[in-house]
Amino acid sequence: MDGLGSRVVVAAFDGWNDAGEAATSATTLLKESGRFETVYSVDPELYFDYQYTRPQMVTTGDGRRVLQWPETTLLRPTGRGRGPRLWLLGGVEPARAWQSFSSEIVDVLLREDITGMVALGSMMSDVPHTRPISVFAGSDNEQLRAALDLERSTYEGPVGILSALSVAAEDAGIPCVGLWASVPHYVAGHTPSPKATLALLDRLEDLTGAQVPRGDLPTQAAAWEASIDAAAADDEEMSAYIRQLEAARDTWDSPEASGDAIAREFERYLRRGDGPGKPGRDDPRPGAR
């Protein structure tokens, strides 16, 4: 195995796995920048709780009022460009029957002769918005880790649908990669997070070799960062906290940093009383708990 192959599905779900809307914004941009046709859509009656994810009444372009039900769909690219082709899988995280849901989706992927899957997720983390957004790239597939220089997660705890789907796909012989962007937890009022979306798309292109559009994400990311800078300028407590996160991140990223130095910096960070909050979501970081 030398990678994900030429027919790769990119999966992202609204809900628990999508802090800052970073993951679903990535697949939305891919969809809007290409040509796709619907391959499959699940029966919403089987997997969604309408009291939790309610159908929406909308008005169509011709003035009709229709109900839009929660859905999960698989889109097939119709263009014939060079290089790997990307299928898109997404929708709302199902509320029940995850094993049946995953089996149903994997059956469709096998019929489409999918050669690999990339699951996109994002999580709230103790990271500064002023530094590059870190993206954890991991896989439980040993051959894929060796081929693509990926990590293996040691996380144990609650998971989202991306984990259930990835396990089912691996069991069926479809190698999977998980990409998780770390979104600063103090920017909840500044969603969506285009800087995190941009980081996911950059990493997706690196892994798949497919040409991935960015649109005006770089401009949006710069504006997003500037808006948080402006908010922090008027809040000394927030500014001090961001400086702490920057110091910890710079120590971590330093080429001369040893494991002991990183551990000491982390311990000092905890003693200040502003220690990391809950990793949240489907947190894949090594050692997260």
NORCORLIN-V985474 format. One record per helix or strand of 2 or more residues. SS is the DSSP state (a for helix, b for strand). FROM is the first residue (numbers start at 0). LEN is the number of residues. If there is no record, write none. Layout:
BEGIN
[[SS:FROM:LEN] [SS:FROM:LEN]]
END
This chain:
BEGIN
[[b:6:8] [a:18:15] [b:35:6] [a:43:4] [b:55:4] [b:64:4] [b:71:6] [b:84:8] [a:97:14] [b:115:10] [b:134:4] [a:141:7] [a:160:11] [b:174:10] [a:184:6] [a:193:15] [a:216:17] [a:235:18] [a:258:13]]
END
